[in-house]
Structure formats: structure tokens, C-alpha cells
Amino acid sequence: MERTQASAAIQALPKRAGGDEKELLRVVDAVIDYISKQGCRYFVGPFETTIEGDAETLWKILKGAEEVCYQEGSDEVALYIKFASNRKKGVLGIEEKTSKFAGRF
């Protein structure tokens, strides 16, 4: 079976009773660390992290990101996900979408 190529963007917003901004960032950093160890191409942006790979693998990573939040002590997790796939020709990659804007802040 041919694997469907995909791209996903995830924003994790973990919540913890009495948590503060430092705690939120600690958990988000743990999610990004988890994503970085999954073997897919990824790009960390200011609001979300984009990952690329086959669709089945990306869905597993997205589910794993939720679990990381709970393992890190979150009481509640909101994941905002954008997902794109194309069985015939794949999807535009991170570089194709962003290279013309490199270095612009």
C-alpha cells in the first residue's frame, strides 16, 4: 500500500490548575522535544509546529503529543490541528511554503 504524504500543524495548549506561563511553556517544550525525536521533518513557529511525513505516522505523532501533555501533568489539553494530505502528488513542503520569506521578521 502506498503511503499518503501529509503535512500537519499542531498547537498544543496544556492547562493545569494553578499553572502559569512558565509551566505552559515547559509542557509545550516537552511536546516539541517529543516531535523532534519522531524522525519526521518539522519546523517550530511562534504559534505552532509543522510536521511532514506519511499521514499514518503524523496521526500517531499528533496523538502522542496529547499524551505528552498529560504525562507532564496537564489536567486538560487543547490541540489545534491543521492537516493536509494528497495521495497523488504529495503536499507542498515546509521549504516550498516558507523559503521566499526566510530571514524576514
N, C-alpha and C positions, 0 to 999 in steps of 0.2 A: 504494500500500500504506500502510495506517495504521500509524503508529509506536506501539509499545508503550511506555507510560510506566513508568519504573522508578526505584528508589532503591537505592543501594549504599553500603555502609560498608566502608572499607578501612583496615587496619592494616598498615603496611609495617615489617618488621624486617630491615634490611640487616645483613649480617655481613661483617667484614673482618679478616683475620689481623692480630692485634696492635691492633685497633681498640679505642677506649674509648668512654665515654658521649658525649663531645663529638663524636666522629666519627659515631656513630649519629644524634645529633640533627641534625648538619649534613646528612646524607643524607635524613633524614625531612623536614627543612625544604625541601630541593630537590624532594622529591616533592609536598609541599603547594604549593610555588610553581608547579610544573607543572600541578597540578589547577586552581589559581586562574586559569590562563591558558586554560583549555579552553572557557570560555563557559557552563558549567553552574552551577546553584546549588550551593553547597557550605557545609558547616559543619564547623569544626575542633573536635573534642572532645579530652579528655585522653588517650584511648586509640585513637581512630580518627577518620577524616574521612568525613563523609557527603556523597554527591553525588546530584543529582537530574537527570533528563533522559530522553531516549528510550533504550531498552535497548541498541540497537546502539552508540550513542555512548558509553554508560557502559562497555561491554565494551572498547572501544578505549582509553578512558582508563585502565582497570584494567591493561591490557597495557602501556600507556605508562608507568605508574608503576613497573612491574618494570624496564623498560628504563632509566628514570632512575637507579634504584639501581645498575645495572651501569655506566652512564656515569659515575657519581660514584665508582666504584672498588670497589664491593662485590664480594666473592668469592662470596657466597651471599645469596639473598633468600628470605624467607618472607613471603608475603602472606596475610593472614587477611581473607576477604571474606564479607560478607553481601549478598545480592542479592534484591530483591523486585520483581515486576512484575505488572501487571494490565491485560490488553488491553481490558477493557470499561469500567472507570471510573477507571483510573489508580491511583496509590498515595497514601497519606497523605503530605503534605509535611512538611518539617522544622518549620515553624511549628506545624502541627497536632499534631505529636508533642511539641513542647517548650515552646510558649508559656506553658502553665499553670505551668511551673517557672522561668520567666525570673527572674533575679536571686537565685535560691536557690543558695547554696554551702555 
